[in-house]
């Protein structure tokens, strides 16, 4: 039953992409970030297949995928910041995010900071819901959006490019995610961390040199 529903949804979305092109990618990315049960591999996997089929440009697809994610994430962040814990108490049960999840998210933020937002972009369900506690906890909006954008870019690009390379076999991207998703997340996170540390040390040395002169 579930498989038939997924197959029907996949066929419908593929036809939607042929008719609506970039709009399908953009609104699909918004749905992926606002509705936890919408699978990323369907949205971005199909987008990669459209690139493979020659309908769309891969760079525009990735840009629109990230833009849709950022728009949806900002909506959830704003809702969390405006309505606070009351938003979670009232609407969390419909989204699959209860008070106990908020407590866990708070502990995670306290320990890992904005890296939590980045890493959660690679985790199903959490990539849609992490924006709510981010707003409730009043994380700085610019830093929140930067962390979200970086994670969303890596996630969307990985799915779109993989699906594009798989071509007609793009639906196997879900199995590849199960195998390589976690190593990819860790590797990308380490690379970005190294770049940030290198940038900091470089600028720190310049500052020290300027002061000594």
N, C-alpha and C positions, 0 to 999 in steps of 0.2 A: 504493500500500500504506500509506504513512505517513498520507496524507490520510484513508483509510478508518478507520485506527486512531484518528486524532484526532476524526473525526466520531462514531465509536462511543463514545469517551470523553466527548465533549461531550453526547451524548444521554443517556448513563448518569448523568452528573453533574447534568444538568437535572432528570431524574426524581428523583434523590436529594434535590435541593433542595425539590421539592414535598412529599416525604415527611418530610424531617428539618429543613427550614427553617434556623433559626439554627445548629443543630449542624453542618449541612453547611458553612456559611460558616466556622465556627470551626475545624473539623478540616481543611477545605480550606486555610485560611490556614497551619495548622501544616505540612501537607504541602508547600505552596508554599515554605516556608522551610527545611524539612528535606531535601527531595528536589529537587535542582537541575533535573531534567528536567520537573518539573510546571510548566506555563505559567501565569503570573499572569493573563494575559488570559482564560484559561478559568475560573479560580476566581472572580476578581472581576468579570469580564465577565458570567458567569452570575448572580452575586449582584446585579449592577445590573439584569439582566433580571427577576429575581424581585421586585425593588423596583418596577420598571415594571409588572409583572403584578399587583401588589397583595398579594403573599405576605408581604413583609417590610418593616420600617421602615428607611429609609436610614441613620439615625444609629446604630441598633443594629448594622446590618451593618458599617459602618466601624469601630465600636468593637470588635466581635468579630474583624474582620480584623486590626486592629493588635494586639489581645490575643494572638491565635494566633501572629502573627509574633514578638512579644516572648517568648512562652513557648519557641518553637522556637529562637530566637536565644540565649536564656539557656542552653539545653541544650548547644548547640555551644560557647558561650563557656566553660561549666563544663568540658566535655570537653577543650578546648584548654588551659585553665589547669591542670587536674588532671594530664593526661597529657603535656603539652608537645609538643615536636616529634615524639616517638614516636607520638603519635596521627596526625599527618600522614603519617609514614613508613609506618604500618601500614594506615590506613584511607583515606588521601588518594586513592589510585588508584581506589577504588570511588566516590568522590565527585567525581572530576575535578579534584582539587586536590593537586598534587605539591609536592616540595621547592622546585622553581624558582618556583612560584607563591607559596610562602611568602616567598621572598627578595624578590620583587616587592612583596608586601604589606607587608613590613617597611620597604622603601624608601618606599613610599607613606605609611605611618603616620608615619615620621620626618619627612616633608616637609609633610604636610597635617594630621596629628593626627586628632582625632575627626571632622573634616569628611570624611575618607575613608569612615568608617562611614555617614555620612549620604548621601553621593553614591552609594555602592555599592548602596543600596536601590533605585536606579533602573536598575541594570544586571543583565540576566538572568544567571543562574548566580552572579554575585558576591553578589547580595543574599542568597543562601542560604549561601554559603561564607565570607563576610567575618567571621563570628562566630568561626570557628576560630582564625585567626591573632590575632584580638583577644584571645582567651583565652590563647593561647600567650605573647603579648607582655605579658600581665597588664595590659591597659588597665583603668582604674578602672571597676568594674561600673556604678555609677550614671550616669557620663557616657556609657558605652557604650550603656546602655539608653535614655538620653535621645536620643542621636544616632540610634539605631535606630528609636525610637518616632516621632521627627519625620519621618524619611525614609519609614517605613512608612505613616504617616498620609497624607502627600502622595500617595504612590504608590497606596495602596488607594482613597483618596477620588477621585483622578483617574480611575482605571479604573471604579469603581462609578458615579460621576456621569456619565461619558461614556457608559457602557453604558446607564444609565437613560434618558438623553436620546435615545439611538439607538433604544431600544425593540426592536422585532422585528428590527432590523438590527444588533443588538449585536455580532455576530461580526466586523463590520468594524473593531472597536476595535483589532485587531492592526495593521491598515494605518495607522491614525491614530497609533499609538505610533511606528511607524517614521518618520513625518513630523514629529511634534511632540514626541516623547519628550525629545530632547536639549535643545531650546529651553526646554521646561518645567522640566527639571532645573536649568539654568543660571539661569533667572529666579527660581525659588523659592529657590535657594541664595543669590542676591544679595539677595533681599528679607529673608531671615532674617539674613544677615550684617549688613545695614544696621540691622535692628532690634537686634541684639546690640551693635553699635558705639554706637547711640544710647542704649541702656540703660546701657552702661558709662560713657559720657561724662556722662550725667545723674547717675549715682550718684557718679562721680568728683568732679564739681563740688560735690555735697552734702557729700562728705567733706572737700574742701578748704575749703569755707565753714565747716564745723563746727570745723575745726582753727584757722582764722584768728580765730574768735570766742573 
